[in-house]
Amino acid sequence: MQLEVSVPLLISDCTRGRTRFPLEAGTLAEALRLLVETYPLLRVHLYNEQGNVREHVLLYYNDDNIAWLDDLDIPIQPGDKLRVLQAVSGG
Amino acid sequence: MAKRMALLVGTNKGVFLYASDENRKEWSLKGPFLPGWEVYSVLGDSRHGNRIFAGTSHAAYGATIRVSEDFGETWTQIEQGPSYPKETGFSLNRIWQLVPGHPSEPDTLFAGAEEAGLFVSRDRGTTWRELDGLTKHPTRPGWFPGAGGMCLHTILIDPRNARRMWVAMSAVGVFRTEDGGETWTPRNQGLARVPTGQPQEEVGFCVHKMVLDPFNPDTLYMQEHGGVFKSTDGGDSWFTIEDGVTLRDGDAPFGFPIVVSPGGDLFLLPLESSEQRSVSGGKLLVYGMYKGENRWSPVGDAAPDEPHHVSVLRDAMAVDAFDPYGLYFGTTSGELFCSLDRGRTWERLPGQLSRILCVKPWIVED
């Protein structure tokens, strides 16, 4: 299933210059894994050395911050979106 | 072969390139490149084509090195750049320094990082590894940051010996290696100690910037948080050189940059005090100690006609290698100044930039 990924312009040099692009994945967990496997330059900007999402980065699955999801093995549905956002706390 | 000047200026909102010919009278400004990124370090490197390396960082997105092969028009992020292994617990927050290796090592680059650490690339910047003898030093638990963060901001290489190097970290101090960076020894005897609240006597020194004498690599000069210092024994011991530069009785001269010309002229741009961190009396007064002198003196006011209540950061002052040499500094308010007569008279370069973090002259041969 295809979902739409969006990233901030500032780090779009890691996604071949695109701020919106499709990604094929079966589940949200797979989408998160494939995102940094497909665009390896993106990893350092999204995750810290401990492998956690950076303090001022938010990953949203549709309207949900993934930090608050109990389970990431959610089947992707048509029209789903994965958004990389800079938290307001990041200035 | 014609030579020209590409003056690279890193700001907290991208990097700019001032271009001029060898005369450095007329300047054109390009940029911002990498807009939105802090550029704490930048290096023009002509050893394998003309490439610009930039240490880019952002409060949200972390720190990486990016490289341009077309004078800033396009950039590529280095995939295997500096990083700390998970088990160290360290974070890579900024790249504070990018320097080329010794002339005998043309494929080598070094990077100084925050949190403090030293990284090396032996393949022209493609892959990087930490020289972790530094962060595995027994004093590491006693390292604490200065106000700007715990940064490794100075990397010096002995021109006689590629394996002998110095690094300086704030607020840790100076370390020297004799084996190319595998093992390190603190070299801080005689420096003024700032209170970091930790008990280790060997560290806790807030070095702001350090340079190597162009004629004698055993001689180093330093602007420290607590004064201006010199060493004549490779950093084994330090003593003050502050005659003529004390702005307030009883206070050690405070400032960030110190630079040395190819001929041995030294320059500082002192600030009023540690508390105020702005130039004294609104004057952009540059102090010099010309080769052969043993006393500082105010050599030139860069902007005598109007007050400037600004600061100049540690890497925002630089000297080029032309003859006569150009002396440059950029302010925290984004103004850039140039002198071609040993700091006596100054021209302001066009443009008002963001906060200037680093100024790096680059002589390009066509």
Boltz contact constraints between the chains, C-beta under 6 A:
constraints:
  - contact:
      token1: [A, 10]
      token2: [B, 36]
      max_distance: 6.0
  - contact:
      token1: [A, 11]
      token2: [B, 61]
      max_distance: 6.0
  - contact:
      token1: [A, 41]
      token2: [B, 77]
      max_distance: 6.0
  - contact:
      token1: [A, 41]
      token2: [B, 79]
      max_distance: 6.0
  - contact:
      token1: [A, 44]
      token2: [B, 62]
      max_distance: 6.0
  - contact:
      token1: [A, 44]
      token2: [B, 64]
      max_distance: 6.0
  - contact:
      token1: [A, 45]
      token2: [B, 61]
      max_distance: 6.0
  - contact:
      token1: [A, 45]
      token2: [B, 62]
      max_distance: 6.0
  - contact:
      token1: [A, 49]
      token2: [B, 84]
      max_distance: 6.0
  - contact:
      token1: [A, 49]
      token2: [B, 86]
      max_distance: 6.0
  - contact:
      token1: [A, 49]
      token2: [B, 91]
      max_distance: 6.0
  - contact:
      token1: [A, 50]
      token2: [B, 86]
      max_distance: 6.0
  - contact:
      token1: [A, 56]
      token2: [B, 59]
      max_distance: 6.0
  - contact:
      token1: [A, 56]
      token2: [B, 60]
      max_distance: 6.0
  - contact:
      token1: [A, 57]
      token2: [B, 60]
      max_distance: 6.0
  - contact:
      token1: [A, 86]
      token2: [B, 60]
      max_distance: 6.0
  - contact:
      token1: [A, 90]
      token2: [B, 59]
      max_distance: 6.0
  - contact:
      token1: [A, 90]
      token2: [B, 60]
      max_distance: 6.0
  - contact:
      token1: [A, 91]
      token2: [B, 59]
      max_distance: 6.0
